[in-house]
Amino acid sequence: MPVQSCDTLAKKKCLPCEGGVDPISPEQAAEQLEEFPGWRITHEGKRIRKEWVVKNFTAGMKFFEACAQVAEADGHHPDLHLEGYRNVAVELWTHAIGGLSENDFILAAKIDQLPIDLK
Ligand SMILES: C[C@H](O)[C@H](O)[C@H]1CNC2=NC(N)=NC(=O)C2=N1
């Protein structure tokens, strides 16, 4: 996958993924993440993750609702974490291939454009 800007990726739509393709390599993922401030690679290169501290629990839930809208529109879904009532994390990976695909970076770009009430 060639390195793309967040803007370019945010204009794309996730494609249905039923498996049968190789995940993006950790090296390619690291290169692509240079375009994504605040995101990092986890799980030996199989996921990407970003964390925020939001104003309060409601702000976290509102952010998750906005993430849900984007996920449902694109048919690709994040893992959402809300701990300690305001520590929010989003993890993205393509379950069908057990690793990262372009879909994960498309969704990350769209999630980064969502409103979020920070602490
Ligand atoms: C057909 C459709 O692409 C699949 O059911 C989708 C749904 N959402 C998904 N979300 C994520 N993160 N990974 C998947 O493999 C996935 N598969």
The ligand as an SDF file (V2000), in Angstrom:
LIG
                    3D

 17 18  0  0  0  0  0  0  0  0999 V2000
  -18.3540   -7.9890    5.1170 C   0  0  0  0  0  0  0  0  0  0  0  0
  -17.7220   -6.9640    6.0240 C   0  0  0  0  0  0  0  0  0  0  0  0
  -16.5800   -6.4270    5.3750 O   0  0  0  0  0  0  0  0  0  0  0  0
  -17.2870   -7.5930    7.3410 C   0  0  0  0  0  0  0  0  0  0  0  0
  -18.3150   -8.1800    8.0440 O   0  0  0  0  0  0  0  0  0  0  0  0
  -16.6000   -6.5100    8.1650 C   0  0  0  0  0  0  0  0  0  0  0  0
  -17.3910   -5.8460    9.2540 C   0  0  0  0  0  0  0  0  0  0  0  0
  -16.5270   -4.9580   10.0010 N   0  0  0  0  0  0  0  0  0  0  0  0
  -15.2060   -5.2540   10.1700 C   0  0  0  0  0  0  0  0  0  0  0  0
  -14.4260   -4.5070   10.9700 N   0  0  0  0  0  0  0  0  0  0  0  0
  -13.1320   -4.8280   11.1770 C   0  0  0  0  0  0  0  0  0  0  0  0
  -12.3630   -4.0730   11.9840 N   0  0  0  0  0  0  0  0  0  0  0  0
  -12.6030   -5.9190   10.6040 N   0  0  0  0  0  0  0  0  0  0  0  0
  -13.2780   -6.7240    9.7860 C   0  0  0  0  0  0  0  0  0  0  0  0
  -12.7340   -7.7370    9.2810 O   0  0  0  0  0  0  0  0  0  0  0  0
  -14.6510   -6.3900    9.5030 C   0  0  0  0  0  0  0  0  0  0  0  0
  -15.3720   -7.0660    8.6470 N   0  0  0  0  0  0  0  0  0  0  0  0
  1  2  1  0
  2  3  1  0
  2  4  1  0
  4  5  1  0
  4  6  1  0
  6  7  1  0
  6 17  1  0
  7  8  1  0
  8  9  1  0
  9 10  2  0
  9 16  1  0
 10 11  1  0
 11 12  1  0
 11 13  2  0
 13 14  1  0
 14 15  2  0
 14 16  1  0
 16 17  2  0
M  END
$$$$
